[in-house]
Amino acid sequence: MVFYIIALLIIALDQFTKWLIVKNFQLGESVEVIKNFLYITSHRNRGAAWGILEGQMWLFYIITLIVIVGIIYYIRKAAKGKWLLGVALGFMLGGAIGNFIDRVLHQEVVDFINTYIFGYDFPVFNIADSALVIGVAMLMIQMLLEERAMKKEKTHGENGTHHS
């Protein structure tokens, strides 16, 4: 249940920040937060990451619904007793639904976080995108921890003795 609450909090924060941008910024308007690093910029994206597959909303609907069902399945089946996995999936679920809401209601995604990393103007993104990236990073950490635990058990066995 807590993993769904995490997803709901992410969806609420994502939708609230997007609403603030739409209500208070003109499209293309930008405000400097940290010079040469972070700006709030009103941007719209009709595609996926970096604008790829622009205008293919039906494809995004299908893929996102499959992803949402898959994440819910894994929360129910695989996250029991695995806190990090559940939190990762909660972040991913919230991020997927956050952008899905935009696509369904507006046929575009509101983006506004604009960063310059080592002089590179990174594509503008939003809270849902951030949650997806954080969730995937946590999922990778979970997988590495599980792999390490399996290797340790294989090497030392359940009782701690060494097996060759």
Backbone as CSV, one residue per row, in Angstrom:
resi,resn,N_x,N_y,N_z,CA_x,CA_y,CA_z,C_x,C_y,C_z
1,MET,0.815,-1.203,0.000,0.000,0.000,0.000,0.853,1.261,0.000
2,VAL,1.952,1.240,0.759,2.807,2.421,0.849,3.396,2.780,-0.522
3,PHE,3.621,1.774,-1.361,4.209,2.036,-2.676,3.224,2.784,-3.583
4,TYR,1.933,2.501,-3.410,0.906,3.224,-4.159,0.769,4.658,-3.643
5,ILE,0.963,4.844,-2.356,0.926,6.198,-1.784,2.079,7.025,-2.340
6,ILE,3.258,6.419,-2.466,4.396,7.106,-3.084,4.023,7.532,-4.500
7,ALA,3.424,6.626,-5.262,3.014,6.953,-6.638,2.013,8.104,-6.644
8,LEU,1.033,8.066,-5.745,0.036,9.143,-5.680,0.663,10.482,-5.326
9,LEU,1.620,10.482,-4.410,2.307,11.736,-4.049,3.084,12.299,-5.243
10,ILE,3.728,11.425,-5.985,4.467,11.864,-7.177,3.507,12.424,-8.223
11,ILE,2.400,11.739,-8.441,1.399,12.228,-9.404,0.884,13.595,-8.981
12,ALA,0.564,13.762,-7.697,0.045,15.039,-7.199,1.077,16.149,-7.367
13,LEU,2.322,15.887,-6.994,3.377,16.900,-7.137,3.614,17.238,-8.607
14,ASP,3.638,16.215,-9.442,3.840,16.409,-10.879,2.727,17.276,-11.476
15,GLN,1.489,16.907,-11.212,0.367,17.643,-11.792,0.265,19.059,-11.229
16,PHE,0.553,19.235,-9.944,0.520,20.561,-9.340,1.582,21.475,-9.946
17,THR,2.809,20.971,-10.108,3.879,21.810,-10.677,3.587,22.136,-12.144
18,LYS,3.034,21.195,-12.876,2.674,21.464,-14.274,1.562,22.505,-14.346
19,TRP,0.583,22.418,-13.439,-0.497,23.410,-13.384,0.075,24.795,-13.101
20,LEU,1.027,24.875,-12.155,1.658,26.167,-11.847,2.345,26.761,-13.080
21,ILE,3.022,25.929,-13.830,3.723,26.403,-15.032,2.725,26.905,-16.065
22,VAL,1.692,26.130,-16.336,0.693,26.512,-17.340,-0.001,27.813,-16.937
23,LYS,-0.310,27.974,-15.665,-1.035,29.166,-15.189,-0.172,30.413,-15.086
24,ASN,1.130,30.239,-14.847,1.981,31.396,-14.533,3.043,31.733,-15.570
25,PHE,3.230,30.885,-16.572,4.275,31.113,-17.569,3.671,31.084,-18.969
26,GLN,4.184,31.937,-19.819,3.883,31.850,-21.236,4.761,30.746,-21.824
27,LEU,4.271,30.076,-22.858,5.055,29.043,-23.513,6.384,29.642,-23.967
28,GLY,7.484,29.016,-23.594,8.822,29.499,-23.944,9.433,30.427,-22.908
29,GLU,8.639,30.941,-21.999,9.156,31.834,-20.958,10.096,31.059,-20.034
30,SER,11.168,31.721,-19.611,12.175,31.063,-18.795,12.625,31.982,-17.664
31,VAL,12.847,31.390,-16.482,13.320,32.131,-15.326,14.579,31.444,-14.801
32,GLU,15.628,32.227,-14.601,16.884,31.691,-14.081,16.745,31.382,-12.589
33,VAL,17.137,30.177,-12.201,17.166,29.791,-10.796,18.612,29.768,-10.315
34,ILE,19.471,29.066,-11.042,20.913,29.039,-10.788,21.604,29.316,-12.117
35,LYS,22.302,30.455,-12.197,22.924,30.903,-13.453,23.759,29.796,-14.095
36,ASN,23.542,29.625,-15.394,24.254,28.644,-16.220,24.070,27.198,-15.766
37,PHE,23.006,26.923,-14.953,22.773,25.550,-14.533,21.293,25.169,-14.524
38,LEU,20.431,25.948,-13.856,19.042,25.558,-13.685,18.105,26.711,-14.003
39,TYR,17.129,26.427,-14.873,16.117,27.398,-15.269,14.749,26.733,-15.217
40,ILE,13.727,27.512,-14.954,12.351,27.053,-15.089,11.881,27.596,-16.437
41,THR,11.588,26.697,-17.360,11.243,27.072,-18.726,9.960,26.368,-19.135
42,SER,8.958,27.116,-19.552,7.695,26.535,-19.994,7.876,25.924,-21.383
43,HIS,7.687,24.620,-21.447,7.921,23.871,-22.681,6.835,22.796,-22.820
44,ARG,6.511,22.421,-24.038,5.565,21.336,-24.290,6.236,20.296,-25.180
45,ASN,5.902,19.041,-24.920,6.484,17.935,-25.667,5.353,17.041,-26.160
46,ARG,5.258,16.878,-27.467,4.228,16.022,-28.061,4.780,14.641,-28.401
47,GLY,6.002,14.373,-27.951,6.616,13.074,-28.201,7.091,12.441,-26.912
48,ALA,8.080,11.577,-27.038,8.699,10.947,-25.868,9.959,11.735,-25.529
49,ALA,10.892,11.097,-24.857,12.143,11.755,-24.480,12.801,12.405,-25.695
50,TRP,13.238,13.633,-25.521,13.879,14.421,-26.568,12.968,14.627,-27.774
51,GLY,11.659,14.481,-27.580,10.696,14.735,-28.640,10.579,13.642,-29.685
52,ILE,11.179,12.467,-29.436,11.101,11.407,-30.440,9.669,10.896,-30.555
53,LEU,9.317,10.391,-31.696,7.978,9.863,-32.007,6.887,10.904,-31.773
54,GLU,7.191,12.130,-32.107,6.232,13.212,-31.912,4.924,12.924,-32.644
55,GLY,3.826,13.150,-31.941,2.507,12.989,-32.533,1.969,11.566,-32.550
56,GLN,2.696,10.629,-31.995,2.265,9.224,-31.985,1.545,8.887,-30.669
57,MET,0.526,9.664,-30.349,-0.147,9.512,-29.050,-0.706,8.108,-28.830
58,TRP,-1.302,7.509,-29.842,-1.865,6.171,-29.686,-0.807,5.185,-29.209
59,LEU,0.418,5.320,-29.725,1.524,4.450,-29.327,1.875,4.678,-27.853
60,PHE,1.908,5.944,-27.429,2.206,6.260,-26.032,1.120,5.729,-25.106
61,TYR,-0.134,5.823,-25.531,-1.234,5.302,-24.709,-1.059,3.805,-24.478
62,ILE,-0.825,3.072,-25.543,-0.694,1.612,-25.455,0.513,1.229,-24.603
63,ILE,1.665,1.816,-24.910,2.890,1.487,-24.176,2.739,1.839,-22.701
64,THR,2.195,3.020,-22.419,2.065,3.440,-21.023,1.107,2.541,-20.262
65,LEU,0.003,2.163,-20.868,-0.931,1.258,-20.189,-0.279,-0.093,-19.888
66,ILE,0.500,-0.604,-20.822,1.219,-1.863,-20.607,2.219,-1.703,-19.459
67,VAL,2.946,-0.588,-19.458,3.929,-0.324,-18.401,3.238,-0.216,-17.040
68,ILE,2.136,0.512,-16.982,1.409,0.681,-15.712,0.931,-0.668,-15.178
69,VAL,0.343,-1.470,-16.039,-0.122,-2.808,-15.616,1.063,-3.649,-15.145
70,GLY,2.163,-3.589,-15.877,3.355,-4.351,-15.488,3.909,-3.914,-14.147
71,ILE,3.965,-2.620,-13.908,4.476,-2.113,-12.630,3.562,-2.544,-11.485
72,ILE,2.262,-2.417,-11.672,1.319,-2.836,-10.619,1.478,-4.332,-10.338
73,TYR,1.631,-5.121,-11.382,1.852,-6.563,-11.211,3.099,-6.813,-10.360
74,TYR,4.201,-6.137,-10.688,5.446,-6.345,-9.945,5.370,-5.817,-8.520
75,ILE,4.627,-4.749,-8.307,4.437,-4.281,-6.928,3.725,-5.364,-6.123
76,ARG,2.715,-5.962,-6.715,1.915,-6.972,-6.001,2.671,-8.287,-5.814
77,LYS,3.477,-8.670,-6.794,4.106,-9.991,-6.764,5.555,-9.983,-6.270
78,ALA,6.338,-9.002,-6.672,7.783,-9.055,-6.412,8.253,-8.127,-5.295
79,ALA,7.470,-7.121,-4.945,7.946,-6.119,-3.992,7.696,-6.502,-2.533
80,LYS,6.999,-7.579,-2.285,6.729,-7.993,-0.900,8.047,-8.274,-0.188
81,GLY,8.286,-7.534,0.895,9.515,-7.713,1.663,10.738,-7.070,1.042
82,LYS,10.565,-6.389,-0.066,11.689,-5.720,-0.743,11.372,-4.233,-0.834
83,TRP,11.726,-3.518,0.209,11.387,-2.103,0.333,11.917,-1.271,-0.846
84,LEU,13.206,-1.431,-1.178,13.807,-0.634,-2.251,13.118,-0.909,-3.590
85,LEU,12.826,-2.148,-3.882,12.131,-2.494,-5.119,10.753,-1.844,-5.155
86,GLY,10.017,-1.918,-4.049,8.687,-1.315,-3.993,8.716,0.190,-4.177
87,VAL,9.671,0.850,-3.541,9.794,2.304,-3.688,10.156,2.649,-5.130
88,ALA,11.075,1.899,-5.709,11.465,2.124,-7.111,10.256,2.007,-8.022
89,LEU,9.469,0.955,-7.823,8.280,0.749,-8.649,7.233,1.828,-8.390
90,GLY,7.113,2.293,-7.144,6.202,3.393,-6.825,6.593,4.673,-7.560
91,PHE,7.887,4.978,-7.587,8.369,6.146,-8.330,8.066,6.000,-9.819
92,MET,8.337,4.819,-10.354,8.106,4.591,-11.779,6.618,4.666,-12.118
93,LEU,5.776,4.109,-11.258,4.331,4.166,-11.480,3.834,5.604,-11.458
94,GLY,4.254,6.367,-10.463,3.858,7.775,-10.384,4.313,8.569,-11.588
95,GLY,5.546,8.341,-12.028,6.063,9.051,-13.198,5.318,8.692,-14.475
96,ALA,5.053,7.406,-14.655,4.339,6.968,-15.859,2.930,7.551,-15.901
97,ILE,2.235,7.505,-14.771,0.867,8.033,-14.734,0.856,9.549,-14.873
98,GLY,1.826,10.232,-14.269,1.890,11.692,-14.376,1.940,12.178,-15.817
99,ASN,2.815,11.587,-16.619,2.904,11.990,-18.025,1.723,11.458,-18.834
100,PHE,1.193,10.296,-18.446,0.025,9.732,-19.131,-1.175,10.675,-19.008
101,ILE,-1.365,11.248,-17.830,-2.461,12.199,-17.621,-2.348,13.364,-18.603
102,ASP,-1.140,13.907,-18.751,-0.936,15.016,-19.702,-1.288,14.593,-21.123
103,ARG,-0.819,13.431,-21.513,-1.046,12.973,-22.891,-2.531,12.759,-23.166
104,VAL,-3.242,12.192,-22.205,-4.671,11.939,-22.390,-5.459,13.251,-22.414
105,LEU,-5.171,14.143,-21.470,-5.956,15.375,-21.350,-5.561,16.468,-22.343
106,HIS,-4.275,16.525,-22.721,-3.793,17.664,-23.515,-3.057,17.275,-24.796
107,GLN,-2.846,15.981,-25.017,-2.091,15.472,-26.174,-0.666,16.028,-26.232
108,GLU,-0.151,16.437,-25.079,1.228,16.892,-24.950,1.604,16.843,-23.472
109,VAL,2.911,16.851,-23.204,3.408,16.812,-21.834,4.015,18.173,-21.500
110,VAL,3.671,18.693,-20.326,4.228,19.960,-19.849,5.586,19.665,-19.218
111,ASP,6.617,20.295,-19.747,7.972,20.189,-19.201,8.404,21.572,-18.743
112,PHE,9.286,21.621,-17.734,9.688,22.942,-17.235,11.042,22.988,-16.551
113,ILE,11.643,21.859,-16.250,12.957,21.863,-15.590,14.014,21.852,-16.686
114,ASN,14.759,22.939,-16.760,15.740,23.122,-17.827,17.121,23.242,-17.198
115,THR,17.995,22.281,-17.492,19.328,22.282,-16.900,20.410,22.358,-17.967
116,TYR,21.508,22.939,-17.553,22.720,22.975,-18.362,23.776,22.222,-17.570
117,ILE,24.166,21.055,-18.061,25.140,20.227,-17.360,26.447,20.254,-18.138
118,PHE,27.466,20.850,-17.524,28.776,21.045,-18.163,28.629,21.727,-19.521
119,GLY,27.743,22.726,-19.568,27.530,23.505,-20.780,26.537,22.891,-21.751
120,TYR,26.098,21.655,-21.513,25.135,20.983,-22.397,23.716,21.349,-21.972
121,ASP,22.930,21.853,-22.904,21.537,22.206,-22.633,20.716,20.924,-22.686
122,PHE,20.548,20.310,-21.509,19.822,19.048,-21.396,18.363,19.281,-21.771
123,PRO,17.695,18.320,-22.420,16.274,18.499,-22.764,15.429,18.824,-21.530
124,VAL,14.460,19.693,-21.709,13.587,20.133,-20.628,12.740,18.945,-20.166
125,PHE,12.570,18.807,-18.848,11.837,17.667,-18.302,10.930,18.121,-17.165
126,ASN,10.308,17.167,-16.456,9.355,17.502,-15.406,9.512,16.541,-14.226
127,ILE,8.634,16.663,-13.236,8.691,15.823,-12.038,8.459,14.347,-12.394
128,ALA,7.505,14.066,-13.271,7.232,12.680,-13.667,8.470,12.046,-14.299
129,ASP,9.137,12.787,-15.181,10.359,12.281,-15.802,11.419,11.995,-14.747
130,SER,11.559,12.925,-13.796,12.537,12.748,-12.715,12.216,11.505,-11.899
131,ALA,10.951,11.297,-11.591,10.542,10.123,-10.812,10.858,8.832,-11.569
132,LEU,10.640,8.836,-12.866,10.964,7.657,-13.675,12.460,7.347,-13.617
133,VAL,13.283,8.367,-13.779,14.735,8.173,-13.755,15.193,7.704,-12.377
134,ILE,14.685,8.331,-11.327,15.041,7.928,-9.963,14.585,6.494,-9.704
135,GLY,13.383,6.162,-10.148,12.867,4.805,-9.972,13.728,3.766,-10.688
136,VAL,14.131,4.066,-11.908,14.989,3.139,-12.657,16.344,3.001,-11.966
137,ALA,16.896,4.105,-11.463,18.179,4.043,-10.741,18.046,3.171,-9.487
138,MET,16.964,3.336,-8.748,16.742,2.505,-7.556,16.553,1.040,-7.937
139,LEU,15.872,0.786,-9.042,15.686,-0.577,-9.524,17.042,-1.220,-9.860
140,MET,17.916,-0.457,-10.486,19.253,-0.964,-10.813,20.043,-1.278,-9.540
141,ILE,19.933,-0.409,-8.535,20.602,-0.666,-7.257,20.058,-1.945,-6.632
142,GLN,18.731,-2.106,-6.643,18.105,-3.315,-6.107,18.633,-4.558,-6.822
143,MET,18.740,-4.493,-8.130,19.217,-5.637,-8.902,20.677,-5.956,-8.555
144,LEU,21.502,-4.918,-8.396,22.901,-5.138,-8.018,23.008,-5.756,-6.629
145,LEU,22.185,-5.282,-5.692,22.194,-5.838,-4.339,21.761,-7.301,-4.347
146,GLU,20.738,-7.627,-5.122,20.282,-9.015,-5.209,21.338,-9.906,-5.841
147,GLU,21.997,-9.391,-6.875,23.048,-10.169,-7.527,24.202,-10.425,-6.566
148,ARG,24.576,-9.398,-5.807,25.650,-9.545,-4.821,25.262,-10.574,-3.758
149,ALA,24.023,-10.513,-3.287,23.549,-11.457,-2.269,23.559,-12.891,-2.811
150,MET,23.161,-13.067,-4.067,23.161,-14.405,-4.670,24.577,-14.945,-4.791
151,LYS,25.526,-14.095,-5.199,26.923,-14.531,-5.320,27.479,-14.899,-3.948
152,LYS,27.141,-14.088,-2.944,27.627,-14.349,-1.593,27.075,-15.674,-1.080
153,GLU,25.793,-15.911,-1.306,25.182,-17.159,-0.859,25.768,-18.353,-1.602
154,LYS,26.031,-18.170,-2.876,26.603,-19.248,-3.675,28.015,-19.577,-3.191
155,THR,28.759,-18.554,-2.818,30.129,-18.745,-2.358,30.174,-19.299,-0.946
156,HIS,29.333,-18.790,-0.059,29.406,-19.142,1.353,28.297,-20.068,1.813
157,GLY,27.288,-20.277,1.013,26.167,-21.128,1.407,25.336,-20.466,2.480
158,GLU,24.252,-21.101,2.846,23.345,-20.523,3.836,23.947,-20.499,5.240
159,ASN,24.819,-21.440,5.575,25.359,-21.487,6.935,26.707,-20.783,7.051
160,GLY,27.131,-20.128,5.992,28.358,-19.333,6.063,29.626,-20.103,5.758
161,THR,29.538,-21.380,5.421,30.727,-22.132,5.095,31.052,-21.961,3.620
162,HIS,32.292,-22.131,3.305,32.754,-21.932,1.925,32.522,-23.223,1.125
163,HIS,31.978,-23.052,-0.068,31.757,-24.178,-1.000,32.613,-23.950,-2.224
164,SER,33.195,-24.988,-2.722,34.027,-24.858,-3.931,33.317,-25.382,-5.129
